Protein backbone atom coordinates (compact mmCIF):
# COMPACT_ATOMS: atom_id res chain seq x y z
CA UNK A 1 0.00 0.00 0.00
CA UNK A 2 1.41 3.38 -0.95
CA UNK A 3 2.02 5.78 1.89
CA UNK A 4 1.41 8.70 -0.45
CA UNK A 5 -0.29 9.04 -3.81
CA UNK A 6 1.88 8.64 -6.89
CA UNK A 7 1.92 12.34 -7.65
CA UNK A 8 4.82 13.70 -9.64
CA UNK A 9 6.76 15.94 -7.23
CA UNK A 10 10.26 17.31 -7.07
CA UNK A 11 11.13 15.08 -4.16
CA UNK A 12 13.73 12.35 -3.94
CA UNK A 13 13.97 9.72 -1.20
CA UNK A 14 17.29 8.24 -0.17
CA UNK A 15 16.58 4.72 1.04
CA UNK A 16 18.69 4.91 4.17
CA UNK A 17 18.54 5.65 7.89
CA UNK A 18 22.31 6.12 8.08
CA UNK A 19 22.71 9.81 8.96
CA UNK A 20 26.33 9.95 7.80
CA UNK A 21 25.48 8.45 4.43
CA UNK A 22 22.44 10.74 4.00
CA UNK A 23 24.56 13.80 4.75
CA UNK A 24 27.24 12.82 2.25
CA UNK A 25 24.74 11.97 -0.49
CA UNK A 26 22.89 15.26 0.04
CA UNK A 27 26.17 17.12 -0.38
CA UNK A 28 26.98 15.23 -3.57
CA UNK A 29 23.52 15.94 -5.00
CA UNK A 30 23.68 19.64 -4.20
CA UNK A 31 22.74 21.90 -7.08
CA UNK A 32 19.58 20.02 -7.96
CA UNK A 33 16.36 21.83 -7.05
CA UNK A 34 14.95 18.67 -5.55
CA UNK A 35 13.86 18.16 -1.95
CA UNK A 36 15.86 15.29 -0.48
CA UNK A 37 14.11 12.99 1.99
CA UNK A 38 15.19 9.78 3.71
CA UNK A 39 13.57 6.84 5.45
CA UNK A 40 13.55 8.99 8.61
CA UNK A 41 10.72 10.89 6.93
CA UNK A 42 8.75 7.64 6.56
CA UNK A 43 8.92 5.97 10.00
CA UNK A 44 6.17 3.46 9.17
CA UNK A 45 8.42 1.73 6.62
CA UNK A 46 10.10 -1.21 8.38
CA UNK A 47 13.84 -1.91 8.04
CA UNK A 48 14.65 -3.17 4.55
CA UNK A 49 16.62 -6.40 4.58
CA UNK A 50 19.98 -6.35 2.83
CA UNK A 51 20.48 -10.02 2.07
CA UNK A 52 21.70 -9.76 -1.52
CA UNK A 53 24.92 -11.39 -2.67
CA UNK A 54 26.12 -8.22 -4.42
CA UNK A 55 26.13 -4.46 -3.89
CA UNK A 56 23.89 -4.13 -6.96
CA UNK A 57 21.26 -6.48 -5.53
CA UNK A 58 21.16 -4.72 -2.16
CA UNK A 59 20.97 -1.24 -3.68
CA UNK A 60 18.19 -2.23 -6.07
CA UNK A 61 16.17 -3.94 -3.34
CA UNK A 62 16.29 -0.90 -1.08
CA UNK A 63 15.46 1.60 -3.80
CA UNK A 64 12.65 -0.58 -5.19
CA UNK A 65 10.98 -1.03 -1.80
CA UNK A 66 11.34 2.65 -1.04
CA UNK A 67 9.79 3.71 -4.36
CA UNK A 68 6.91 1.25 -3.96
CA UNK A 69 6.17 2.33 -0.39
CA UNK A 70 6.44 6.09 -0.90
CA UNK A 71 5.41 6.51 -4.53
CA UNK A 72 8.40 8.81 -4.95
CA UNK A 73 11.60 8.84 -6.97
CA UNK A 74 14.02 6.81 -4.86
CA UNK A 75 17.72 6.09 -4.81
CA UNK A 76 19.80 3.76 -2.71
CA UNK A 77 23.51 3.42 -2.28
CA UNK A 78 25.12 0.14 -1.28
CA UNK A 79 28.82 0.42 -0.71
CA UNK A 80 31.62 -1.60 0.74
CA UNK A 81 35.30 -2.30 0.97
CA UNK A 82 36.95 -5.17 -0.87
CA UNK A 83 40.35 -6.30 0.43
CA UNK A 84 41.97 -8.58 -2.11
CA UNK A 85 44.14 -10.59 0.30
CA UNK A 86 41.04 -11.36 2.40
CA UNK A 87 39.20 -12.93 -0.50
CA UNK A 88 37.09 -9.83 -1.09
CA UNK A 89 36.04 -9.35 2.53
CA UNK A 90 34.40 -7.45 4.10
CA UNK A 91 32.47 -6.86 0.85
CA UNK A 92 28.69 -6.70 1.21
CA UNK A 93 29.15 -7.27 4.95
CA UNK A 94 31.24 -4.10 5.37
CA UNK A 95 28.77 -2.39 7.70
CA UNK A 96 28.46 -5.47 9.92
CA UNK A 97 31.93 -6.95 9.50
CA UNK A 98 32.51 -7.23 13.25
CA UNK A 99 28.94 -8.37 13.99
CA UNK A 100 25.50 -6.88 14.47
CA UNK A 101 25.01 -3.42 15.99
CA UNK A 102 28.72 -2.64 15.87
CA UNK A 103 30.48 0.72 15.57
CA UNK A 104 32.73 1.95 12.79
CA UNK A 105 35.66 1.50 15.17
CA UNK A 106 34.73 -2.14 15.80
CA UNK A 107 34.87 -2.87 12.08
CA UNK A 108 38.13 -0.99 11.66
CA UNK A 109 39.77 -2.83 14.54
CA UNK A 110 38.79 -6.19 13.09
CA UNK A 111 40.18 -5.28 9.68
CA UNK A 112 43.45 -4.03 11.14
CA UNK A 113 43.80 -7.20 13.18
CA UNK A 114 43.35 -9.39 10.10
CA UNK A 115 45.95 -7.38 8.18
CA UNK A 116 48.44 -7.00 11.03
CA UNK A 117 51.99 -7.51 9.82
CA UNK A 118 51.01 -7.82 6.16
CA UNK A 119 53.14 -6.04 3.58
CA UNK A 120 51.86 -3.25 1.35
CA UNK A 121 51.22 -5.67 -1.51
CA UNK A 122 48.82 -7.59 0.75
CA UNK A 123 46.95 -4.45 1.83
CA UNK A 124 45.49 -3.52 -1.58
CA UNK A 125 41.81 -2.68 -1.44
CA UNK A 126 38.98 -1.23 -3.45
CA UNK A 127 35.91 0.72 -2.41
CA UNK A 128 32.78 0.01 -4.44
CA UNK A 129 29.57 2.02 -4.56
CA UNK A 130 26.44 0.97 -6.45
CA UNK A 131 23.58 3.46 -6.68
CA UNK A 132 20.18 2.16 -7.71
CA UNK A 133 17.64 4.63 -9.09
CA UNK A 134 13.95 3.68 -9.19
CA UNK A 135 11.18 5.96 -10.46
CA UNK A 136 7.62 5.97 -9.08
CA UNK A 137 6.64 4.15 -12.29
CA UNK A 138 9.12 1.36 -11.52
CA UNK A 139 11.85 2.16 -14.04
CA UNK A 140 15.26 1.07 -12.75
CA UNK A 141 18.84 2.14 -13.34
CA UNK A 142 22.10 1.22 -11.61
CA UNK A 143 25.36 3.17 -11.72
CA UNK A 144 28.67 2.29 -10.14
CA UNK A 145 31.79 3.98 -8.82
CA UNK A 146 35.07 2.57 -7.50
CA UNK A 147 38.20 3.84 -5.76
CA UNK A 148 41.37 1.79 -5.39
CA UNK A 149 44.08 2.08 -2.77
CA UNK A 150 45.64 0.39 0.23
CA UNK A 151 44.75 -0.11 3.89
CA UNK A 152 46.81 1.92 6.35
CA UNK A 153 48.50 0.25 9.31
CA UNK A 154 46.48 2.35 11.77
CA UNK A 155 43.44 4.59 11.74
CA UNK A 156 44.25 8.15 10.72
CA UNK A 157 42.10 11.25 10.42
CA UNK A 158 38.84 12.52 11.83
CA UNK A 159 36.77 13.26 8.75
CA UNK A 160 34.28 10.88 7.18
CA UNK A 161 32.92 7.61 8.48
CA UNK A 162 33.18 3.85 8.09
CA UNK A 163 36.55 2.70 6.79
CA UNK A 164 37.63 6.21 5.77
CA UNK A 165 40.36 6.39 8.47
CA UNK A 166 42.00 3.26 7.02
CA UNK A 167 41.73 3.77 3.26
CA UNK A 168 44.57 5.51 1.39
CA UNK A 169 43.60 6.08 -2.27
CA UNK A 170 46.24 5.55 -4.94
CA UNK A 171 48.21 8.72 -5.64
CA UNK A 172 47.79 10.04 -2.10
CA UNK A 173 49.63 9.58 1.18
CA UNK A 174 46.65 10.44 3.37
CA UNK A 175 43.50 8.48 4.21
CA UNK A 176 40.01 9.54 3.15
CA UNK A 177 39.52 10.71 6.74
CA UNK A 178 42.56 12.98 6.45
CA UNK A 179 41.90 14.35 2.97
CA UNK A 180 38.73 16.23 3.91
CA UNK A 181 35.33 16.52 2.30
CA UNK A 182 36.21 18.36 -0.91
CA UNK A 183 38.99 16.04 -2.07
CA UNK A 184 37.29 12.87 -0.85
CA UNK A 185 34.04 13.62 -2.65
CA UNK A 186 35.95 14.30 -5.86
CA UNK A 187 37.79 10.96 -5.94
CA UNK A 188 35.69 8.61 -3.82
CA UNK A 189 33.64 5.66 -5.03
CA UNK A 190 30.43 7.32 -3.82
CA UNK A 191 31.33 10.63 -5.42
CA UNK A 192 31.94 8.96 -8.78
CA UNK A 193 28.74 6.92 -8.64
CA UNK A 194 26.57 9.84 -7.57
CA UNK A 195 27.87 12.13 -10.30
CA UNK A 196 26.55 9.57 -12.77
CA UNK A 197 23.30 9.31 -10.81
CA UNK A 198 22.95 13.08 -10.71
CA UNK A 199 22.73 13.23 -14.49
CA UNK A 200 19.96 10.63 -14.50
CA UNK A 201 18.08 12.42 -11.72
CA UNK A 202 18.35 15.81 -13.41
CA UNK A 203 17.02 14.31 -16.64
CA UNK A 204 14.06 12.77 -14.84
CA UNK A 205 13.10 16.07 -13.24
CA UNK A 206 13.73 18.01 -16.45
CA UNK A 207 16.77 19.90 -15.21
CA UNK A 208 19.89 20.83 -17.12
CA UNK A 209 22.98 19.32 -15.58
CA UNK A 210 26.35 19.04 -17.37
N, C-alpha and C positions, 0 to 999 in steps of 0.2 A: 504494500500500500504506500503510495507516495505521501510524503510528509507535506509537500507543497504542490500546487498545480504546476504542470509543465508549461510555464509561461516563460517566454524568451526574455531574459533579463541580462544585465551586464554584471552578473555575479559568477564567481568561480569558487568552487569548493576544493580545498586541499584535503585529501582523505588521510588525515593524520591527527593525532592528539599529542604529538611530540612538539613541545613549544619551541625547542631549539631549531628543529627542522622547519617548522612553519615560519619562523622569523627569517631564516636564511632564504627560503623559497620566496617569501614576500619581497625581500630585498632584490633577488634576482629577477623578479617579475615587475619591478618598478618601472614606471613609464607607461604602463597600460592603464587606461581609464576603466578599470574593472575592479569591483569590490571583491576583495579576497576574504573568504570564509574558511573555516575548518570544522572538523567534527565536534569541536567544543561548542559550536553554534547549533548543533543538532544532538543534544544529549540523549535523546530517545533511541538513537542508533546504537546498537550493541557493538562491542569490540569486533572487529573484522579479523577473522583467522588468517594468519599468514603461513599456510602449510604447503606452499608451492615448492617445487624443486629448483626453481630458477628465480632470479630477480624479476624477469619479465612476467612470469606467472603471478607472483605476489603483487606486483604493481598493478597489473590488469585486474586482478580480483578486487583489490581495494577501490580502484577508480570505478569499476563497474557497479559494485554494490552501492557506492556513494551516489553515483548518478541515478541509479534506480530508486534509491530511498529519498533523495532530495528533489529529483527532477531538474537538477542544475548541471551545468558544465562542470565536470570534475576531473581532477588530475591526482595522480598518486606517484610518489617517488619510492622506489625500493633500492636501497644502496647497501654496499658491503665491501669488505676488504678481503682480497684474495692473496694469500701468502703462498708462493709457489712451493717452497720447501716443506710446507705443512699439507700438501695435497690439495690446496685450494681453500683450506680453512682460514678464517671462520666462515667465509662465504655468506650464504643466506642466513646463517645463524649469528651474524656479526653482532646484532643488538643483544643477543642472549647467549653469547659465547661462554660466559662463566656461570650460566644458569638463569633461572627465572628471577625477575625482579631485582636484577643486579644494577650496579652503577657503572658509569663509563670507566671509572678507575678499576673496578673489579675486572672488566674485560681487558683493559690495558695490562694489568698485572699478570693475568693469565698468559697473554700473548708474549710478554717479555720473558716470562718463565720458560715458555716453550722454545724461545729463540736464544736463551742465555748461552753465551759462549760461541754462538755460530758466527762464521765469517760473513763479510759483506755480501759475498756471492750467494749466501744462503738466506739473506734477509730481503731479497727482492719481493716486491709486492705490487698489487694493482688495485686501485679503487674503481668500483663500477657503480654507475647510477643508471637505472632504467626509469623513465617517466612514462606512465600510461595516461592517455588523454581520452576521455569518454564524453560524448555529447549527450544531451538529454534524449536525443533520438536513438542513442545506442551505437553511434559510429565510434570506432576505436582506432587509435594510433599509438605507437610506441616509439620513443626515441631513446638514444643511449649515449652516455658519455663515460670516458675512462681517464684515469690519471695513473701513471706508473712512477715507481720510486723504490725506496728501501725503508725498512723499519729501523728507527734509531735504537740505540742501546739503553736509553732511558727516556722517560717522558720529559718533553721540553715545550715551554710556552703556555700561555694562559688563554689564548683566543680559541674560539671554535668549540667543538664538542666531539664525542665519540673517540675515534682513533687519531684525531688531528694532532695530539701531542707526540705521536709516535711516527707519523708518516712524513718522510722527506722526499718531495717530488724530484725527479731527475732534473739536473741543471741548477739546483738550489742546495744550500748547505743548512737551511733552516726547515723546521717542521711546519706543517700547515698552521699549527697553533702559534708559531712564532712569526709567520709571514704577515698576518693581519688580514682583515676582511677584504680589502681591495684586491690584493694580489691573489689571495686564495680563490676568491670568486671568479677571477679571470682564468685560472688554470685548473681549477678543480673539476672532478668528474661531474658533480652536480651542476656547476656553472656551465659546463659544456652541454650537458643534456638539456638544461632549462633554456639556454639560448635557442636551441632547436625547437623546443616546445613553445617558446614565446612567439615564434613566427606562426606556428599553427594556431595558437590562441588568438593572435591579432587578426589572422585571416577569418577565423570563425566569427569574431565580433565586428568584422568590417573595419578594422583599423589598419593604418599604414605603419609597417614596422620594417626597417631595413634588414 
